[in-house]
Amino acid sequence: MKKLLILGAGTGGTLLANLLSRKLPHKEWEITVIDKSPEHHYQPGYLFLPFKLYGYNAKEDIVRPVREPLPHSAKFVQADVYLIDHKNRAVHTSAGNFDYDWLILGLGCRIAPEEVEGLEDAMNKNAHTFYTLEGALKMQEALENFQEGHLVLNIADMPIKCPVAPIEFVFLADYYFHLKNIRDRVQISLVTPLTGAFTKPVANETLHRVMDEKNIKVVPNFALESVDADNKVIKSYTGETVSYDLLCSIPPNLGPQVIEESGLGDGIGYAVTEDKTLKSKRAENTYVVGDCSNVHTSKAGSVTHFEAEIVSENLLREIAGKEPHPDYDGHSNCFIETGFHKAFLIDFNYDIEPVHGTFPIPGIGPMSLLENTYLNHWGKMAFKWVYWNLMLTGRLPGDPLLPIRMSMSGKKLDEIKQHGGH
């Protein structure tokens, strides 16, 4: 009996367990999924919980048992992973040791507030984060009690999971305070180490225009050095300071420590991964999916979905004695909520930045890229059902409307040259 071991039962691990359980003969292959948590979280819901928006009010709205979306034929082991002994093809865990023929790393990433002076102390006082379920619920309570003052969202460092989520948070905060009729008493700032709200020129210009309209201030090039909770001040390495009344922190995001300690990491816990094939560069018979990889695209759910299809395809090729296809293009698409039941939609990859256009059918849509529309918002609202019923279960592969590799059709690519791109 050959053994496939999947570390992590998040989006990537669960999706791959479903895809491969249908492709690998059960009489020849044993699939085991290991995760420390008994719960599977719909992480896009973290964004809405602080505001109690769109039906996201409590833990029950985003959490299900981890076993529920996994295939019945796969074994699930709840355990902490201590060491990946890739030379001997064995993984050491709190539930014992597991050997394997092929390994998939889908361990996600984690927030590390301890990396910033004073941030852990602040998160026990007047700072919160929505990057964890517990943090989102604490932020919900803090916002309910917040009546006036300066709400600051600070991104401590990059890379982070879902890079557009901080942008969405300040947009939704604007909407939330309008609903409470106190928007005129609240100042909102996005403080970021980037040169603007977004990393690419076309989308950055569009998003900044909306932020200006909503009176949301952007403080760029702010590399966070420390947080002073007692005086409610964040400080950059260049000495710049921003005062706050309530701080929404996006702490440094790091990869799992076990990846680093097992000799597979890039120095901050992300598995060193081939951009085009998604194979580990440090271990044989190992693929990487989702947030724990160091490939040069967003750490987001859509990316994990596309990566999982590539990993499945390449793993099966290698099992059959063929070479993996080196053609993953870093495809990512995501909605950017702006409040008032509207959202943007962006579609991009390693080489092509988000531009205006139509999606998914060129010239028809019905969704518009880089346009703030009601339809885009409802697309995001519908994604929760798609996530649980189609994506995790592996029923989206082959869908022509969601291709693994990004389509150039329907996109106004000339905008890139107009903004100095290539």
Secondary structure as GFF3:
##gff-version 3
##sequence-region A 1 422
A	DSSP	beta_strand	2	7	.	.	.	ID=ss1
A	DSSP	alpha_helix	11	23	.	.	.	ID=ss2
A	DSSP	beta_strand	29	35	.	.	.	ID=ss3
A	DSSP	beta_strand	39	41	.	.	.	ID=ss4
A	DSSP	three_ten_helix	43	47	.	.	.	ID=ss5
A	DSSP	three_ten_helix	49	51	.	.	.	ID=ss6
A	DSSP	three_ten_helix	59	61	.	.	.	ID=ss7
A	DSSP	beta_strand	63	65	.	.	.	ID=ss8
A	DSSP	beta_strand	75	78	.	.	.	ID=ss9
A	DSSP	beta_strand	81	85	.	.	.	ID=ss10
A	DSSP	beta_strand	90	93	.	.	.	ID=ss11
A	DSSP	beta_strand	96	99	.	.	.	ID=ss12
A	DSSP	beta_strand	102	105	.	.	.	ID=ss13
A	DSSP	beta_strand	110	111	.	.	.	ID=ss14
A	DSSP	three_ten_helix	113	115	.	.	.	ID=ss15
A	DSSP	alpha_helix	119	122	.	.	.	ID=ss16
A	DSSP	beta_strand	127	128	.	.	.	ID=ss17
A	DSSP	alpha_helix	133	144	.	.	.	ID=ss18
A	DSSP	beta_strand	149	155	.	.	.	ID=ss19
A	DSSP	alpha_helix	165	179	.	.	.	ID=ss20
A	DSSP	three_ten_helix	183	185	.	.	.	ID=ss21
A	DSSP	beta_strand	186	191	.	.	.	ID=ss22
A	DSSP	alpha_helix	201	213	.	.	.	ID=ss23
A	DSSP	beta_strand	216	219	.	.	.	ID=ss24
A	DSSP	beta_strand	224	228	.	.	.	ID=ss25
A	DSSP	beta_strand	233	236	.	.	.	ID=ss26
A	DSSP	beta_strand	241	243	.	.	.	ID=ss27
A	DSSP	beta_strand	246	250	.	.	.	ID=ss28
A	DSSP	beta_strand	253	254	.	.	.	ID=ss29
A	DSSP	alpha_helix	257	261	.	.	.	ID=ss30
A	DSSP	beta_strand	286	288	.	.	.	ID=ss31
A	DSSP	three_ten_helix	290	292	.	.	.	ID=ss32
A	DSSP	alpha_helix	301	319	.	.	.	ID=ss33
A	DSSP	beta_strand	332	339	.	.	.	ID=ss34
A	DSSP	beta_strand	342	348	.	.	.	ID=ss35
A	DSSP	beta_strand	357	361	.	.	.	ID=ss36
A	DSSP	beta_strand	365	369	.	.	.	ID=ss37
A	DSSP	alpha_helix	374	386	.	.	.	ID=ss38
A	DSSP	pi_helix	387	391	.	.	.	ID=ss39
A	DSSP	alpha_helix	414	418	.	.	.	ID=ss40
###
